[in-house]
């Protein structure tokens, strides 16, 4: 008989950080032609947090990571892989933000890399962490979603500047032999034919930095709002129904539906299609806005810190972002309260 014991990946801890400065809808009324009533009705967003000029994405990530590491009951030196999901890195191209984070945390001689999947980045990263752990290659992965989105927002463009905020979330994904703690399933996909729905046109090899590129504002995020909204609702609804059906889990068994916090109307549409109760749906978009790859771990941290998230609670994560990318995950929370 074999003595082989399966190893699974589990979410052992969560942490998050937002910068203290708040940009309210009333503040935006003084900057662009918009109103608090219009923003709230269209998006559900009341305010968002904005980092100071001298604060980098890695600084936000480090604060979130310290919380997650402490809550996991491990030391920085116990981490053997660092993954940062971001579309607002400290530096264009290199070094990776994960390398900067590792250095600031005192993590030495450990594999570190960034991934770019926009708002889907954290769940994409979760699938990578799961694969590394279940293959036996790693034991403790620091997985981060961090964004300083204010650095790529044009605050004269009312269609985008109302949406985005800054923040970071971090999780410790660890090895376990307890099957009840394992990440159950992750679905992740992409379709590049919709790449122009949500993009940052420059800098890159298509639009290298020139004075003309800067004058045209191509370094700022651009979005086709109506098209993105319609496709997001359709894709997210289909994706969550598929992952639940594939695993034989009904929506009433979900303790916490944690969607990407982009727009209240999208979240409500998906929740209604799943016939989820109000108490099952996690909403933080009102106070943080869209923080891209950071939004899901920040939302998980919110329910953890409020005492709503308990050991063993079943979470359904669901996200959609530029690329276009989308992903969903089913997992229990295996952290200590």
Phi, psi and omega per residue, in radians:
X1 nan 2.529 -3.141
X2 -1.412 2.467 3.063
X3 -1.715 0.251 -3.105
X4 -1.122 2.237 3.076
X5 -1.944 2.079 -3.130
X6 -1.086 2.515 3.067
X7 -1.954 2.332 -3.128
X8 -2.076 2.868 3.040
X9 -1.747 2.466 -3.133
X10 -2.467 2.644 3.039
X11 -1.511 1.892 -3.024
X12 -1.598 -0.441 -3.105
X13 -2.834 2.770 3.139
X14 -2.371 2.630 3.074
X15 -2.681 2.813 3.130
X16 -2.748 2.845 3.102
X17 -2.653 2.409 2.977
X18 -2.214 2.498 3.092
X19 -1.164 2.652 -3.015
X20 -1.211 -0.490 -3.066
X21 -1.194 2.293 3.141
X22 -1.951 2.339 3.033
X23 -1.929 1.886 -3.078
X24 -1.560 2.944 3.055
X25 -1.081 -0.606 3.104
X26 -1.116 -0.650 3.076
X27 -1.094 -0.740 -3.117
X28 -1.173 -0.512 3.089
X29 -1.021 -0.517 -3.124
X30 -1.481 -0.188 -3.063
X31 -1.813 -0.656 -3.113
X32 -2.413 2.954 -3.139
X33 -1.386 1.523 3.134
X34 -2.672 -3.135 3.109
X35 -2.558 2.700 3.101
X36 -1.009 -0.755 -3.127
X37 -1.072 -0.761 -3.110
X38 -1.165 -0.803 -3.129
X39 -1.069 -0.803 -3.102
X40 -1.111 -0.731 -3.122
X41 -1.182 -0.699 -3.056
X42 -1.442 -0.511 -3.000
X43 -2.234 -0.423 -3.039
X44 1.440 0.071 -3.101
X45 -1.563 2.276 3.086
X46 -1.807 -0.652 -3.109
X47 -2.749 2.914 3.076
X48 -2.556 2.713 -3.138
X49 -1.674 2.438 -3.073
X50 -2.215 2.236 -3.139
X51 -1.333 2.614 3.075
X52 -1.206 2.864 -3.063
X53 -1.039 -0.595 -3.080
X54 -1.588 0.177 3.112
X55 -1.839 2.190 -3.110
X56 -1.710 2.912 3.068
X57 -0.969 -0.718 -3.137
X58 -1.087 -0.569 3.127
X59 -1.155 -0.732 3.076
X60 -1.096 -0.750 -3.111
X61 -1.112 -0.703 -3.117
X62 -1.079 -0.753 3.140
X63 -1.097 -0.777 3.118
X64 -1.128 -0.700 -3.098
X65 -1.144 -0.700 3.130
X66 -1.042 -0.712 3.092
X67 -1.097 -0.816 -3.099
X68 -1.110 -0.748 -3.141
X69 -1.092 -0.784 -3.136
X70 -1.117 -0.731 -3.109
X71 -1.226 -0.444 3.103
X72 -1.365 -0.214 -3.131
X73 1.264 0.486 3.119
X74 -2.119 3.046 3.069
X75 -1.866 2.824 3.129
X76 -0.985 -0.616 -3.106
X77 -1.254 -0.168 3.082
X78 -1.427 -0.217 -3.111
X79 -1.416 2.285 -3.125
X80 -2.075 0.164 3.018
X81 -2.802 2.368 3.081
X82 -2.131 2.155 3.096
X83 -2.138 2.226 3.070
X84 -2.064 2.124 3.038
X85 -1.650 2.098 -3.124
X86 -2.818 2.614 2.940
X87 -2.017 0.134 3.084
X88 -2.225 1.120 -3.086
X89 -1.159 2.817 3.092
X90 -1.013 -0.728 -3.105
X91 -2.273 2.558 3.059
X92 -1.198 2.103 3.025
X93 1.400 -1.031 -3.098
X94 -2.766 2.620 -0.026
X95 -1.269 2.804 3.119
X96 -1.167 2.630 3.123
X97 -1.127 -0.551 3.114
X98 -1.103 -0.606 3.083
X99 -1.158 -0.714 3.112
X100 -1.131 -0.770 3.115
X101 -1.044 -0.827 -3.132
X102 -0.982 -0.797 -3.129
X103 -1.099 -0.755 -3.124
X104 -1.177 -0.454 3.121
X105 -1.573 -0.101 -3.106
X106 1.345 0.402 3.092
X107 -1.539 2.063 -3.011
X108 -1.999 2.533 3.017
X109 0.947 0.772 -3.113
X110 -2.242 2.446 3.120
X111 -1.019 2.348 -3.134
X112 -2.591 2.385 3.104
X113 -2.754 2.782 3.077
X114 -1.726 2.724 2.939
X115 -2.227 2.605 -3.129
X116 -2.115 1.766 3.065
X117 -2.385 0.395 3.131
X118 0.942 -2.317 -3.049
X119 -1.142 -0.328 3.115
X120 -1.511 0.008 -2.973
X121 -0.981 -0.732 -3.083
X122 -1.161 -0.743 -3.134
X123 -1.262 -0.627 2.999
X124 -1.008 -0.798 3.136
X125 -1.106 -0.606 3.106
X126 -1.084 -0.680 3.123
X127 -1.166 -0.621 3.118
X128 -1.206 -0.802 3.129
X129 -1.048 -0.746 3.122
X130 -1.033 -0.786 -3.120
X131 -1.126 -0.752 3.125
X132 -1.075 -0.748 -3.090
X133 -1.274 -0.781 -3.063
X134 -1.309 -0.253 3.016
X135 -1.467 -0.159 -3.131
X136 1.529 0.063 -3.092
X137 -1.351 -0.568 -3.099
X138 -2.351 2.780 -3.136
X139 -2.044 -0.639 -3.126
X140 -2.369 1.958 -3.114
X141 -1.863 2.253 2.992
X142 -1.602 1.926 -3.104
X143 -1.904 2.162 -3.035
X144 -2.179 2.453 2.879
X145 -2.065 2.060 -3.047
X146 -2.477 2.403 -3.128
X147 -2.550 2.347 2.854
X148 -1.912 1.310 -3.010
X149 -1.186 -0.416 3.116
X150 -1.049 -0.340 -3.134
X151 -1.330 -0.257 3.136
X152 -2.160 0.306 3.114
X153 -1.786 2.357 3.049
X154 -1.569 1.918 -3.065
X155 -1.400 0.250 2.922
X156 -1.878 -0.052 3.141
X157 -1.765 1.761 -3.033
X158 -1.206 -0.292 -3.124
X159 -1.332 -0.391 -3.123
X160 -2.028 -0.588 -3.009
X161 -1.183 -0.344 3.128
X162 -1.344 -0.293 -2.938
X163 -1.591 -0.671 -2.820
X164 -1.804 2.590 3.078
X165 -2.416 3.107 -3.104
X166 -1.924 2.629 3.089
X167 2.910 3.084 -3.139
X168 -2.595 2.572 3.016
X169 -2.343 2.575 -3.114
X170 -2.461 2.562 3.107
X171 -2.347 2.615 2.968
X172 -1.770 2.056 3.091
X173 -1.847 2.060 -2.982
X174 -2.165 2.871 3.075
X175 -1.378 2.494 3.071
X176 -2.562 2.665 3.018
X177 -1.799 0.023 -3.137
X178 -1.563 1.871 -3.064
X179 -1.090 -0.429 -3.135
X180 -1.236 -0.280 -3.127
X181 -1.688 -0.113 -2.936
X182 -1.252 2.613 2.939
X183 -1.136 2.074 -2.970
X184 -1.269 -0.864 -3.048
X185 -2.857 2.640 3.049
X186 -2.425 2.266 3.016
X187 -1.974 2.284 3.114
X188 -2.478 2.432 -3.095
X189 -2.690 3.081 -3.109
X190 -2.755 2.773 3.048
X191 -2.585 1.755 -3.087
X192 -1.238 -0.132 3.123
X193 -1.221 -0.261 3.086
X194 -1.833 0.415 -3.008
X195 -1.077 -0.451 -3.104
X196 -1.460 -0.015 3.102
X197 -1.184 -0.645 -3.096
X198 -2.600 1.947 -3.031
X199 -2.745 2.818 2.958
X200 -2.021 1.814 -2.967
X201 -1.127 -0.430 -3.096
X202 -2.551 2.769 -0.041
X203 -1.487 2.746 3.121
X204 3.089 -3.067 -3.092
X205 -1.291 -0.356 3.050
X206 -1.312 -0.772 3.134
X207 -2.254 1.371 3.088
X208 -1.069 2.789 -3.086
X209 -1.144 2.124 3.005
X210 -2.458 2.890 3.100
X211 -1.066 -0.652 -3.140
X212 -1.136 -0.729 3.111
X213 -1.055 -0.760 3.138
X214 -1.151 -0.749 -3.137
X215 -1.120 -0.538 3.107
X216 -1.417 -0.132 3.120
X217 1.239 0.494 -3.101
X218 -1.293 -0.145 3.092
X219 -1.413 -0.046 -3.137
X220 -1.760 2.693 3.130
X221 -1.139 2.421 3.099
X222 -2.150 2.455 -3.090
X223 -2.505 2.399 2.951
X224 -1.612 1.617 -2.938
X225 -1.053 -0.913 -3.075
X226 -1.124 -0.754 -3.141
X227 -1.127 -0.728 3.138
X228 -1.120 -0.744 -3.132
X229 -1.027 -0.884 -3.091
X230 -1.092 -0.764 -3.120
X231 -1.219 -0.610 3.133
X232 -1.089 -0.828 -3.127
X233 -1.059 -0.819 -3.122
X234 -1.102 -0.817 -3.067
X235 -1.216 -0.804 -3.110
X236 -1.105 -0.733 -3.141
X237 -1.082 -0.823 3.141
X238 -1.083 -0.732 -3.056
X239 -1.155 -0.799 -3.107
X240 -1.207 -0.615 3.098
X241 -1.124 -0.683 -3.126
X242 -1.177 -0.757 -3.092
X243 -1.217 -0.605 3.081
X244 -1.174 -0.795 -3.139
X245 -1.125 -0.715 -3.119
X246 -1.076 -0.524 -3.100
X247 -1.841 0.111 3.085
X248 1.090 0.633 -3.120
X249 -2.017 2.257 3.113
X250 -1.528 2.697 -3.049
X251 -1.097 -0.429 3.137
X252 -1.283 -0.175 3.092
X253 -1.519 -0.145 -3.126
X254 -1.405 2.138 3.094
X255 -1.366 -0.691 -3.086
X256 -2.446 2.002 2.989
X257 -1.578 1.971 -3.070
X258 -1.960 1.591 3.138
X259 -1.514 2.836 2.975
X260 -1.042 2.315 -3.045
X261 -1.582 1.372 -3.116
X262 -1.822 -0.720 -3.003
X263 -2.827 2.252 -3.104
X264 -1.021 -0.661 -3.084
X265 -1.153 -0.624 3.079
X266 -1.147 -0.833 -3.118
X267 -1.041 -0.767 -3.129
X268 -1.128 -0.711 -3.135
X269 -1.091 -0.751 3.130
X270 -1.200 -0.756 3.125
X271 -1.055 -0.723 3.122
X272 -1.128 -0.685 -3.121
X273 -1.158 -0.488 3.114
X274 -1.586 -0.063 -3.096
X275 1.019 0.702 3.114
X276 -1.407 2.550 3.061
X277 -1.378 2.728 -3.095
X278 -0.983 -0.680 -3.086
X279 -1.257 -0.247 3.091
X280 -1.436 -0.409 -3.006
X281 -1.623 2.173 -3.133
X282 -1.588 2.169 -3.126
X283 -2.170 2.087 3.030
X284 -2.271 0.005 -3.064
X285 -1.043 -0.524 -3.120
X286 -1.060 -0.657 -3.069
X287 -1.796 -0.242 -3.130
X288 -2.055 -0.299 -3.001
X289 1.186 -2.811 3.130
X290 -1.567 1.958 3.116
X291 -1.878 0.426 3.016
X292 0.930 -2.183 -3.055
X293 -1.091 -0.333 -3.123
X294 -1.479 -0.229 -2.916
X295 -1.170 -0.734 -3.118
X296 -1.206 -0.859 3.093
X297 -1.109 -0.562 3.069
X298 -1.134 -0.684 3.125
X299 -1.189 -0.710 3.079
X300 -1.071 -0.743 3.136
X301 -1.095 -0.647 3.138
X302 -1.034 -0.810 -3.123
X303 -1.299 -0.447 3.058
X304 -1.178 -0.846 -3.078
X305 -1.225 -0.448 3.119
X306 -1.464 -0.092 3.117
X307 1.520 0.062 -3.132
X308 -1.373 -0.502 -3.103
X309 -1.641 2.081 -3.097
X310 -2.064 2.796 3.082
X311 -0.944 2.278 3.099
X312 1.585 -0.189 3.124
X313 -1.089 2.393 -3.120
X314 -1.564 2.181 -3.141
X315 -1.936 2.485 2.986
X316 -2.049 1.987 3.121
X317 -1.713 2.537 -3.105
X318 -2.638 2.291 -3.044
X319 -2.635 2.772 -3.065
X320 -2.642 2.312 -3.097
X321 -2.740 -3.097 -3.109
X322 -1.002 2.523 -3.128
X323 2.554 -0.902 -0.159
X324 -1.382 2.580 3.110
X325 -2.203 2.697 3.008
X326 -2.674 2.747 -3.098
X327 -2.851 2.719 3.044
X328 -2.493 2.734 -3.134
X329 -2.594 2.530 3.036
X330 -2.039 2.152 -3.126
X331 -2.793 2.566 2.991
X332 -1.481 2.700 3.017
X333 -1.508 2.250 -3.074
X334 -2.086 0.540 3.127
X335 -1.679 2.899 3.087
X336 -1.532 2.535 3.113
X337 -1.727 nan nan
